[in-house]
Amino acid sequence: MKTVRVYQDFHLLPKTYHDLFRTGENQNGVFFSAEWFMNLERAALAKEGELRLYAVESDSTALLALPMFAPRQSGRFGLRKLSAFANYYTSLFGPVSPRPTLEDSDNMQLLAESIAQEAPRWDIVDLHPLDSQSPAYQCTLQALRRAGMVVQPYFCFGNWYLEVAGRSYHEYFATLPSKLRNTVKRKSAQLEKNGAVSIRILTSLEDVSDGIAAFNRVYAVSWKDPEPYEEFMPGLIRLCAERGWLRLGVAYLDERPVAAQLWIVCAGVASIYKLAYDEQFGHLSIGTILTSRLLEHVIDVDRVREVDYLTGDEPYKKDWMSHRRERWGIVAFNLRTARGMLAALCHIGGRTLKRLIARTR
C-alpha cells in the first residue's frame, strides 16, 4: 500500500531515500542530489524556514520525493505558502523518482492530493525552476490540477547549453563565431608570450583550501554583489571535491588570482555554475581564455555529453553554446481556502480564473 510521508531532516531519511536521490542525481545531475539539498539547507534555507520533504512510499521503499520549503514569514494577506526547496542558487528543480520519465503518474497524483488536503491547508504551492520539456513537468502540472488546485505556469529564465555530440574540443572550437575564435587565439598568444599568466584547473580535495581562497579573492574584486550566504559557495566547492565533480578554473597573474570559474561535472554534464574576474584585467580577456581552457578540459578529458550555462540569457552565452531551452515554474492556488481563492483572483483575474476552475473541474 502506498502512503505519503513528510520528513523534516535529510539526515534522518531511511537508506532507501539515499538510493532514490542517487538515482535522481545520475539521471538529472547535481541539483537532484541529496548533498546539494543538504548544503543548500545548511548554508541558506535553514535560516529562512523549514524543510518539508514529501515522499511516496510503498512497503518502506521510496518511490517519489519532492523537497519543499515552508518560509517562516507569511506572505501577503497571511498566505500559507509552500515552495520548492530552491532559491537563486538553484538552476533546476523537480520531483525525484527512480523512473526517468515518471511514466506512472499515480505517485505524483497521490502526493499532490496529499499536499492539497494537508491541514492546516496551504494557500499557494510554488514549484520552480522546472524543465518545461520533461514528462515530469506535465505530470506535476496535471496532478496539481486534478487535486483541485488552479494552476498557472510561468517563465523563469532561458538556459543555453552545448550538445557536444562526441566532438573533440578542436572540432567544437572550429564552429565558434570567428570573432570569438580570433579573440581566444590572439589573447592566448599574448598571455603565453608574457609568461606571467598561468591557469590551473583544481579538481581534488587537496586543492579545496587554495581554491576557495582564490575564488573568494577574485569574487571580492569583481563586479558582482557579495554572496548573501557566505557559507554556501565554500560548502559547494568542498562538496564537489568530495564527490569528484569539482572543476575550479583559476587564472593567476604573477601568482595573484585574477579570474575564477566554478564548473561542476556530474552525470555527463559540465555545469558552468559561477564565474568572476578582476575588472582591472578585463582588457586581457582573461575570463574568455579561462572559459576556453575549461571547455577544452571537460570536452577532451571528462568527455561530457553536454555543457550547460545554467541560468540566464546573457548574449555572450549564445556564442559558446549551441542550443537554448527554458525553465518554467508552476504556481498552484488552493481553492479550498479563502486566501488561496483571493490570491488566485489577484494573480490571474476573474475571467481567467473562472475558465481555469471550469477546466480543473
C-alpha positions as CSV (number, residue, x, y, z in Angstrom):
1,M,0.0,0.0,0.0
2,K,1.3,3.4,-0.9
3,T,1.5,6.2,1.7
4,V,2.7,9.8,1.8
5,R,5.1,10.8,4.5
6,V,6.7,14.2,5.3
7,Y,10.3,14.4,6.5
8,Q,11.9,17.5,8.0
9,D,15.6,16.4,8.1
10,F,17.6,15.0,5.3
11,H,20.0,13.3,7.8
12,L,17.1,11.2,9.2
13,L,15.9,9.8,5.9
14,P,15.9,6.0,5.6
15,K,18.5,4.4,3.4
16,T,16.1,3.8,0.6
17,Y,16.0,7.6,0.1
18,H,19.7,7.8,-0.3
19,D,19.3,5.3,-3.2
20,L,16.5,7.3,-4.6
21,F,18.4,10.6,-4.6
22,R,21.5,8.9,-6.1
23,T,19.3,7.7,-8.9
24,G,17.9,11.2,-9.4
25,E,21.5,12.6,-9.5
26,N,22.5,10.0,-12.1
27,Q,19.5,10.9,-14.3
28,N,19.3,14.6,-13.8
29,G,22.5,15.9,-12.3
30,V,23.8,17.7,-9.3
31,F,20.7,19.7,-8.5
32,F,18.9,16.4,-7.7
33,S,21.5,15.0,-5.3
34,A,20.8,14.7,-1.6
35,E,24.1,16.5,-0.9
36,W,23.1,19.5,-3.0
37,F,19.9,19.9,-0.9
38,M,21.8,19.5,2.4
39,N,24.3,22.1,1.5
40,L,21.5,24.5,0.5
41,E,19.7,23.8,3.7
42,R,22.7,24.2,5.9
43,A,24.1,27.4,4.3
44,A,20.9,29.2,3.4
45,L,17.4,27.9,3.7
46,A,17.6,26.7,7.3
47,K,17.7,30.3,8.3
48,E,14.6,31.2,6.3
49,G,12.1,28.4,7.0
50,E,11.8,24.6,7.3
51,L,12.2,21.6,5.1
52,R,9.1,19.6,4.2
53,L,10.2,16.6,2.1
54,Y,7.0,15.0,0.7
55,A,7.5,11.3,-0.2
56,V,5.5,8.4,-1.6
57,E,6.5,5.1,-0.1
58,S,5.4,1.5,-0.6
59,D,6.5,-1.2,1.9
60,S,9.2,1.1,3.1
61,T,10.5,1.7,-0.4
62,A,10.9,5.3,-1.6
63,L,9.0,5.8,-4.9
64,L,9.0,9.6,-5.2
65,A,10.3,12.5,-3.3
66,L,9.6,16.3,-3.6
67,P,11.7,18.5,-1.3
68,M,9.6,21.6,-0.4
69,F,10.1,24.6,1.8
70,A,7.8,26.4,4.2
71,P,9.0,30.0,4.8
72,R,8.8,31.2,8.4
73,Q,7.4,34.5,7.4
74,S,3.9,34.6,6.0
75,G,3.3,36.2,2.6
76,R,0.9,38.9,1.7
77,F,-2.5,38.6,3.5
78,G,-1.0,36.0,5.8
79,L,-0.8,33.4,3.0
80,R,0.5,30.0,3.8
81,K,2.9,29.2,1.0
82,L,4.7,26.0,0.2
83,S,7.6,26.5,-2.2
84,A,10.2,24.3,-3.9
85,F,13.3,23.7,-1.8
86,A,15.2,26.1,-4.0
87,N,16.4,29.7,-4.4
88,Y,18.5,31.7,-6.7
89,Y,21.4,29.2,-6.2
90,T,19.2,26.6,-7.9
91,S,19.2,26.2,-11.7
92,L,16.9,23.1,-11.9
93,F,14.3,21.5,-9.7
94,G,11.8,18.7,-9.9
95,P,10.4,15.6,-8.3
96,V,13.0,12.8,-7.7
97,S,11.9,9.5,-9.0
98,P,13.6,6.2,-10.0
99,R,11.7,6.4,-13.3
100,P,13.4,8.8,-15.7
101,T,10.1,9.7,-17.3
102,L,7.7,9.4,-14.4
103,E,5.6,7.2,-16.6
104,D,3.2,6.2,-13.8
105,S,1.7,9.5,-12.7
106,D,-0.2,7.8,-9.8
107,N,2.6,8.6,-7.4
108,M,2.7,12.3,-8.3
109,Q,-1.1,12.4,-8.1
110,L,-1.1,10.9,-4.6
111,L,1.5,13.4,-3.5
112,A,-0.3,16.4,-5.0
113,E,-3.6,15.4,-3.3
114,S,-1.9,15.0,0.0
115,I,-0.4,18.5,-0.3
116,A,-3.7,20.0,-1.4
117,Q,-5.6,18.4,1.6
118,E,-3.0,18.8,4.3
119,A,-4.2,20.6,7.4
120,P,-3.7,23.4,8.1
121,R,-4.1,23.9,4.4
122,W,-1.6,25.6,2.1
123,D,-2.9,28.5,0.1
124,I,-0.3,28.5,-2.6
125,V,2.2,25.9,-3.9
126,D,5.1,27.2,-6.0
127,L,7.5,24.9,-7.9
128,H,10.5,26.3,-9.8
129,P,12.6,26.2,-11.8
130,L,11.4,23.2,-13.8
131,D,12.4,21.6,-17.1
132,S,9.3,22.5,-19.2
133,Q,10.2,19.9,-21.8
134,S,10.3,17.0,-19.3
135,P,7.5,14.4,-18.8
136,A,7.8,15.3,-15.0
137,Y,6.7,18.9,-15.7
138,Q,3.5,17.8,-17.4
139,C,2.9,15.1,-14.8
140,T,3.2,17.7,-12.0
141,L,1.0,20.2,-13.8
142,Q,-1.8,17.7,-14.3
143,A,-1.5,16.2,-10.8
144,L,-1.9,19.6,-9.1
145,R,-4.9,20.5,-11.3
146,R,-6.6,17.1,-10.7
147,A,-6.0,17.7,-6.9
148,G,-8.5,20.6,-7.2
149,M,-6.0,23.5,-7.5
150,V,-5.9,26.3,-10.1
151,V,-2.6,26.0,-11.8
152,Q,-0.7,28.8,-13.7
153,P,2.7,28.1,-15.4
154,Y,5.2,31.0,-15.6
155,F,8.5,31.6,-17.3
156,C,11.7,31.6,-15.1
157,F,14.7,32.0,-17.4
158,G,16.4,30.9,-20.6
159,N,19.0,28.2,-20.4
160,W,21.8,28.0,-23.0
161,Y,23.7,24.7,-23.5
162,L,26.0,22.9,-25.8
163,E,25.4,19.4,-27.3
164,V,29.0,18.1,-27.6
165,A,27.9,15.2,-29.8
166,G,31.1,13.3,-29.4
167,R,33.3,16.1,-30.9
168,S,36.8,17.0,-29.8
169,Y,37.5,20.5,-28.5
170,H,39.3,21.2,-31.7
171,E,36.2,20.3,-33.7
172,Y,34.0,22.3,-31.5
173,F,36.2,25.3,-31.5
174,A,36.1,25.4,-35.3
175,T,32.3,26.0,-35.1
176,L,32.5,29.1,-32.9
177,P,31.9,32.6,-34.3
178,S,35.1,34.0,-36.0
179,K,35.3,37.0,-33.7
180,L,35.3,34.7,-30.6
181,R,37.9,32.3,-32.1
182,N,40.2,35.2,-33.0
183,T,39.9,36.7,-29.5
184,V,40.8,33.4,-27.9
185,K,43.8,32.8,-30.3
186,R,45.1,36.4,-30.1
187,K,44.8,36.8,-26.3
188,S,46.1,33.3,-25.6
189,A,49.2,34.1,-27.7
190,Q,49.7,37.4,-25.9
191,L,49.4,35.8,-22.4
192,E,51.8,33.0,-23.4
193,K,54.3,35.5,-24.7
194,N,54.0,37.5,-21.5
195,G,54.6,34.4,-19.4
196,A,53.2,35.9,-16.3
197,V,49.8,34.3,-16.5
198,S,49.1,30.7,-15.5
199,I,45.9,28.7,-15.4
200,R,45.1,25.8,-13.1
201,I,42.0,23.6,-13.0
202,L,41.6,22.4,-9.5
203,T,39.8,19.1,-9.1
204,S,40.8,17.4,-5.8
205,L,40.2,17.7,-2.1
206,E,43.8,18.7,-1.7
207,D,43.1,21.8,-3.8
208,V,40.0,22.9,-1.9
209,S,41.5,25.4,0.6
210,D,43.6,27.1,-2.1
211,G,40.6,27.1,-4.5
212,I,38.2,28.6,-2.0
213,A,40.7,31.3,-1.1
214,A,41.3,32.1,-4.8
215,F,37.7,32.1,-5.7
216,N,36.8,34.5,-2.8
217,R,39.6,36.8,-3.6
218,V,38.5,37.2,-7.2
219,Y,34.8,37.5,-6.4
220,A,35.6,40.2,-3.9
221,V,37.1,42.4,-6.6
222,S,34.7,41.5,-9.4
223,W,31.6,43.4,-10.4
224,K,29.3,41.0,-8.6
225,D,27.4,41.7,-5.4
226,P,28.6,39.9,-2.2
227,E,27.1,36.5,-1.6
228,P,24.1,36.7,0.7
229,Y,25.0,33.4,2.3
230,E,28.8,33.4,2.7
231,E,28.9,29.7,3.7
232,F,27.2,28.4,0.6
233,M,29.9,28.6,-2.1
234,P,32.7,27.2,0.1
235,G,30.4,24.4,1.1
236,L,29.5,23.7,-2.5
237,I,33.2,23.7,-3.6
238,R,34.0,21.2,-0.8
239,L,31.1,19.0,-1.8
240,C,32.1,19.0,-5.4
241,A,35.7,18.0,-4.5
242,E,34.4,15.2,-2.2
243,R,32.2,13.8,-5.0
244,G,34.7,14.2,-7.8
245,W,32.6,16.9,-9.5
246,L,35.0,19.8,-9.0
247,R,36.4,21.7,-12.0
248,L,37.5,25.0,-10.5
249,G,39.4,27.1,-13.0
250,V,41.7,29.8,-11.7
251,A,43.8,32.2,-13.7
252,Y,46.8,33.7,-11.9
253,L,48.8,36.8,-12.9
254,D,52.2,36.9,-11.2
255,E,50.7,34.3,-8.7
256,R,47.7,36.6,-8.0
257,P,44.3,35.1,-8.8
258,V,42.5,37.3,-11.3
259,A,39.8,35.1,-12.7
260,A,37.9,32.1,-11.3
261,Q,35.1,29.8,-12.6
262,L,33.4,27.0,-10.8
263,W,32.3,24.3,-13.1
264,I,30.5,21.1,-11.9
265,V,30.9,17.8,-13.8
266,C,28.1,15.3,-12.9
267,A,26.2,12.7,-14.8
268,G,27.9,13.6,-18.1
269,V,27.1,17.3,-17.9
270,A,29.5,20.1,-17.2
271,S,27.6,22.9,-15.5
272,I,29.1,26.4,-15.6
273,Y,28.0,27.4,-12.1
274,K,29.8,30.6,-11.1
275,L,32.3,32.9,-12.7
276,A,34.1,36.1,-11.9
277,Y,37.2,38.1,-12.8
278,D,39.1,41.1,-11.6
279,E,37.8,44.0,-13.6
280,Q,41.1,45.8,-13.8
281,F,42.3,43.0,-16.0
282,G,39.3,42.8,-18.3
283,H,41.4,44.1,-21.2
284,L,43.3,40.8,-21.2
285,S,40.0,38.8,-21.9
286,I,41.2,36.6,-19.0
287,G,37.6,35.3,-18.4
288,T,37.3,34.3,-22.1
289,I,40.6,32.5,-22.0
290,L,39.7,30.6,-18.8
291,T,36.3,29.6,-20.3
292,S,38.1,28.2,-23.4
293,R,40.6,26.2,-21.2
294,L,37.8,24.7,-19.1
295,L,35.8,23.8,-22.2
296,E,38.8,22.0,-23.6
297,H,39.2,20.1,-20.3
298,V,35.6,19.0,-19.9
299,I,35.3,18.0,-23.6
300,D,38.6,16.3,-24.2
301,V,39.4,15.0,-20.6
302,D,36.0,14.5,-19.0
303,R,34.3,13.6,-22.3
304,V,31.0,15.2,-21.2
305,R,27.9,14.9,-23.5
306,E,26.7,18.4,-22.6
307,V,27.9,21.7,-21.3
308,D,25.3,23.8,-19.5
309,Y,25.4,27.6,-18.9
310,L,22.5,27.2,-16.5
311,T,20.7,30.4,-15.6
312,G,20.1,33.4,-17.9
313,D,20.0,34.7,-21.5
314,E,23.2,36.9,-21.4
315,P,24.3,37.5,-25.0
316,Y,27.8,36.0,-24.7
317,K,26.4,32.6,-23.8
318,K,25.0,32.2,-27.3
319,D,28.5,32.5,-28.8
320,W,29.7,29.5,-26.8
321,M,26.6,27.3,-26.7
322,S,24.6,25.6,-29.5
323,H,21.0,25.4,-28.1
324,R,18.5,27.2,-25.9
325,R,15.7,25.8,-23.7
326,E,13.6,27.4,-21.0
327,R,13.0,26.8,-17.3
328,W,9.4,27.4,-16.1
329,G,7.6,27.5,-12.8
330,I,4.2,26.3,-11.7
331,V,2.1,28.2,-9.1
332,A,-1.0,26.4,-7.8
333,F,-3.7,28.2,-5.9
334,N,-5.7,26.1,-3.4
335,L,-9.4,26.8,-3.9
336,R,-10.3,25.1,-0.6
337,T,-9.0,28.2,1.3
338,A,-10.4,31.8,1.2
339,R,-6.8,33.2,1.0
340,G,-6.0,30.8,-1.9
341,M,-9.1,31.9,-3.8
342,L,-8.2,35.6,-3.1
343,A,-4.6,35.1,-4.3
344,A,-5.9,33.4,-7.4
345,L,-8.2,36.3,-8.1
346,C,-5.4,38.9,-7.6
347,H,-2.8,36.9,-9.6
348,I,-5.0,35.6,-12.5
349,G,-8.1,37.8,-12.7
350,G,-11.7,36.9,-12.6
351,R,-12.4,35.8,-16.1
352,T,-9.3,33.7,-16.5
353,L,-9.9,32.2,-13.0
354,K,-13.4,31.1,-14.0
355,R,-12.1,29.4,-17.1
356,L,-9.3,27.6,-15.2
357,I,-11.8,26.5,-12.5
358,A,-14.0,25.0,-15.1
359,R,-11.0,23.3,-16.7
360,T,-10.0,21.9,-13.3
361,R,-13.4,20.5,-12.6
